[in-house]
């Protein structure tokens, strides 16, 4: 048996935000055992904590979808760092910093407790890169159950695939109504994600009151819809900078996601520019502890194709 902790991330309100499972003592677990536990827990991500390779760092971590390991993710980084800080168990305001070793690279994190609210800010280990553009508006609309006029907004007119560890097809939609109506639609969705070479799509629309509203779909990754996707916001920061929407040394924005799921989340981002070039992306958010318990460790046996 191993300890198991859960947090709700990118929120300070229990039972909203994005749920996260943390296995705080994963030393000795195989990749197969970790994947089996992530599939059993069936949250968008589960993070496994191990001793660091470098003793100057706080921990080495591995992050899993229910279906596969990923090199980096936002809400596991935020939630795990807050858990490891120990500030969830304290009453006084405090601040600490640490470095997590993730597959994508080293992730510096600052954690603080202020007026009873736990939050963390990390620096993305990989700068976002543009992978490809998707210009077939008819296919995009069909894949989401929308009309062609629902695709595009003041930020960009057609979707782009971006990568910062995980990859996402970033899809601009015209209105909050279109965002609410969007759904992955069968064979058209499969054709679109095949063309984009990513299993995940992040839809966004500017919102005067909230910065941006967003939704993320990744059914092939085991997450039909995600309440908050920090790594997608990292890629979105790259898109904003690439299209000239980040001026000056720092641009700050916030994203509200998960509303349509009944799990509203708030992700804050800082885009740093040096000589008009993107140099750093920082993501921050709150988290709240939800549960603790124990979970059985699965046998380390990869089943044969015939199930024997």
C-alpha positions in Angstrom: 0.0 0.0 0.0 1.1 3.6 -0.7 -0.1 6.9 0.5 -2.5 8.8 -1.8 -3.3 12.5 -1.6 -5.7 14.5 -3.7 -5.9 18.3 -4.3 -8.2 20.5 -6.3 -6.0 22.8 -8.4 -6.4 26.2 -10.0 -9.0 27.0 -7.4 -9.3 27.9 -3.7 -12.7 26.4 -3.4 -13.0 22.6 -2.6 -14.7 20.5 -5.3 -14.0 22.9 -8.1 -10.9 23.3 -10.2 -9.0 20.3 -11.6 -8.6 17.2 -9.3 -5.1 15.9 -8.9 -3.9 12.6 -7.4 -0.4 12.6 -5.8 1.5 9.4 -4.8 4.1 11.0 -2.5 6.3 7.9 -2.2 6.6 6.3 -5.6 10.2 5.1 -5.2 10.5 1.6 -6.6 7.3 1.7 -8.7 7.7 0.7 -12.3 6.3 2.6 -15.3 3.7 -0.2 -15.7 2.6 0.2 -12.0 2.4 4.0 -12.3 0.3 3.7 -15.4 -2.0 1.2 -13.9 -2.6 3.4 -10.9 -3.2 6.4 -13.1 -5.7 4.4 -15.1 -7.4 3.2 -11.9 -7.7 6.7 -10.4 -8.9 8.0 -13.8 -8.2 11.7 -13.2 -6.8 13.9 -15.9 -3.4 13.5 -14.3 -1.7 11.6 -11.5 1.8 12.6 -10.3 4.3 10.3 -8.7 7.0 11.6 -6.4 10.5 10.1 -6.0 13.8 11.2 -4.6 15.6 13.7 -6.8 18.6 12.9 -9.0 20.2 16.1 -7.7 19.9 16.5 -3.9 19.7 20.2 -4.3 16.2 19.7 -5.8 13.0 18.9 -3.9 11.8 15.9 -5.9 11.8 14.0 -9.1 8.3 13.5 -10.5 6.5 11.6 -13.3 3.1 12.6 -14.6 0.6 10.3 -16.2 -2.7 10.6 -18.1 -5.0 7.6 -17.6 -3.6 6.4 -21.0 0.1 7.6 -21.2 3.0 9.4 -19.5 3.5 13.0 -20.3 6.7 15.1 -19.9 5.2 18.1 -18.1 1.8 19.4 -16.9 0.6 22.5 -15.1 -1.9 21.4 -12.5 0.2 18.5 -11.3 3.2 20.8 -10.9 1.1 23.4 -8.9 -0.6 20.8 -6.7 2.4 18.7 -6.0 4.6 21.7 -5.1 2.0 23.0 -2.7 1.7 19.5 -1.1 5.5 19.1 -0.8 5.9 22.6 0.7 4.0 21.5 3.8 2.2 24.9 3.8 -1.2 23.2 3.6 -0.7 22.0 7.2 0.4 25.4 8.6 -1.7 28.3 9.8 0.7 31.2 9.3 1.6 33.0 6.1 4.8 31.7 4.6 6.7 31.4 1.3 9.1 28.8 0.0 10.7 27.7 -3.3 11.8 24.4 -4.8 12.9 22.8 -8.0 11.0 19.7 -9.4 12.7 17.4 -11.9 10.2 16.6 -14.6 10.8 14.7 -17.9 10.7 18.0 -19.8 13.3 19.6 -17.6 13.8 21.4 -14.3 10.8 23.3 -13.0 11.4 26.1 -10.5 8.4 26.7 -8.3 7.5 29.4 -5.7 4.9 28.3 -3.1 3.1 30.7 -0.7 0.4 30.8 1.8 -1.2 34.2 2.1 -4.3 35.0 4.0 -5.1 31.3 4.2 -4.9 30.8 0.4 -2.3 28.3 -1.0 -0.8 29.1 -4.3 2.2 28.4 -6.5 3.9 29.8 -9.5 6.2 27.8 -11.8 8.4 28.7 -14.7 7.7 26.5 -17.7 10.6 24.1 -18.5 10.2 24.4 -22.2 9.3 27.5 -24.3 6.4 27.0 -26.6 7.0 26.2 -30.3 4.7 26.6 -33.2 4.3 23.2 -34.9 1.7 23.7 -37.7 -1.3 25.7 -38.9 -4.7 24.2 -39.7 -6.6 26.2 -42.4 -9.5 23.8 -43.1 -12.2 25.8 -41.3 -14.9 23.6 -42.5 -13.3 20.5 -41.0 -12.6 22.3 -37.7 -16.2 23.4 -37.4 -17.5 20.0 -38.2 -15.1 18.4 -35.7 -16.6 20.6 -33.0 -20.3 20.6 -34.0 -20.1 24.3 -34.9 -20.6 26.5 -37.9 -17.7 27.9 -39.9 -18.6 31.4 -38.6 -17.9 30.2 -35.1 -14.2 29.7 -35.8 -11.8 32.6 -35.4 -11.6 35.6 -33.1 -9.6 38.8 -32.6 -6.5 36.8 -31.5 -6.1 34.6 -34.6 -8.4 33.5 -37.4 -7.5 29.8 -37.7 -6.2 27.1 -35.3 -2.5 26.4 -34.7 -0.8 23.5 -33.1 1.7 24.4 -30.4 4.0 22.4 -28.2 5.7 23.0 -24.8 6.2 19.5 -23.7 2.6 18.4 -24.4 1.1 19.6 -27.6 -2.3 21.2 -28.2 -4.3 22.4 -31.2 -5.3 25.9 -30.1 -8.6 26.8 -31.6 -10.0 30.3 -31.6 -13.8 30.5 -31.3 -15.9 33.6 -31.9 -18.2 33.8 -28.9 -18.8 32.3 -25.4 -21.9 30.7 -26.9 -19.9 28.9 -29.5 -17.5 27.8 -26.8 -20.4 26.4 -24.8 -21.8 24.5 -27.8 -18.5 22.9 -28.9 -18.2 19.1 -28.6 -15.7 16.6 -30.2 -17.7 15.0 -33.1 -16.7 11.4 -34.1 -14.8 10.9 -37.3 -14.3 14.6 -38.1 -12.6 15.0 -34.7 -10.4 12.1 -35.4 -9.5 13.5 -38.8 -8.7 16.9 -37.3 -6.5 15.6 -34.5 -4.7 13.3 -37.0 -4.0 16.3 -39.2 -2.9 18.4 -36.3 -0.7 15.5 -34.9 -2.0 16.0 -31.4 -4.8 14.3 -29.4 -5.7 17.5 -27.4 -7.5 20.7 -28.5 -7.8 23.8 -26.4 -10.6 26.2 -27.4 -10.4 29.9 -26.4 -12.3 33.2 -26.7 -11.4 36.6 -25.3 -13.6 37.7 -22.4 -13.6 41.3 -21.3 -14.4 40.4 -17.7 -12.2 37.3 -17.2 -9.3 37.7 -19.7 -10.0 34.5 -21.7 -12.5 31.6 -21.4 -11.4 28.2 -22.5 -12.2 24.5 -22.8 -9.9 21.5 -23.4 -10.9 18.2 -25.0 -8.6 15.1 -25.1 -10.8 12.0 -25.3 -8.0 9.9 -26.8 -5.9 10.8 -23.8 -8.5 9.6 -21.4 -9.8 13.1 -20.6 -13.0 13.9 -22.4 -12.8 17.4 -21.0 -10.3 19.0 -18.6 -11.3 21.6 -16.0 -7.9 23.4 -16.2 -4.9 22.9 -18.4 -1.8 24.8 -17.3 0.5 23.4 -20.0 -2.0 24.5 -22.7 -1.9 28.0 -21.3 1.9 27.8 -21.7 1.5 27.1 -25.4 -1.2 29.8 -25.6 1.4 32.3 -24.3 3.6 31.4 -27.2 0.7 32.0 -29.6 0.0 35.4 -28.1 3.6 36.4 -28.3 4.0 35.1 -31.9 1.0 37.2 -33.1 2.1 40.4 -31.4 -0.2 40.4 -28.4 2.5 40.6 -25.8 4.1 44.1 -25.6 6.6 45.4 -23.2 8.7 43.3 -20.8 5.8 41.4 -19.2 2.2 40.6 -20.2 -0.2 39.2 -17.7 -3.5 37.5 -18.4 -5.8 35.0 -16.8 -7.8 32.1 -18.2 -11.1 30.8 -16.8 -11.7 27.1 -17.7 -14.0 24.3 -16.5 -17.2 26.5 -16.2 -19.2 24.2 -18.6 -18.2 21.2 -16.4 -19.3 22.8 -13.2 -15.7 23.0 -12.0 -14.6 26.6 -12.6 -10.8 27.1 -12.6 -8.6 30.2 -12.8 -5.1 30.0 -14.4 -2.8 33.1 -14.3 0.1 33.6 -16.7 3.0 35.9 -17.1 4.7 36.2 -20.5 8.2 37.7 -20.3 9.8 39.2 -23.5 13.4 40.0 -24.0 14.3 42.1 -27.1 10.8 41.4 -28.5 11.4 37.6 -28.1 9.6 35.3 -25.8 12.0 34.4 -23.0 9.9 33.0 -20.1 6.4 31.8 -19.3 5.2 31.6 -15.7 2.0 29.9 -14.6 0.3 30.4 -11.2 -2.8 29.2 -9.4 -4.2 28.1 -6.1 -5.0 24.7 -4.7 -6.8 23.1 -1.8 -6.3 19.8 -0.1 -9.2 17.3 -0.5 -8.4 13.9 0.7 -5.7 11.5 1.9 -5.6 7.7 2.1 -3.9 4.5 0.9 -3.9 2.7 -2.4 -2.9 -0.9 -3.2 0.2 -1.3 -5.4 -0.6 -3.3 -8.5 1.5 -6.3 -9.5 4.4 -5.4 -11.8 3.2 -7.7 -14.6 2.5 -6.5 -18.1 -0.4 -8.7 -19.4 0.0 -10.5 -22.6 -2.2 -9.6 -25.6 -4.5 -12.5 -25.0 -5.1 -11.3 -21.4 -3.2 -14.2 -19.7 
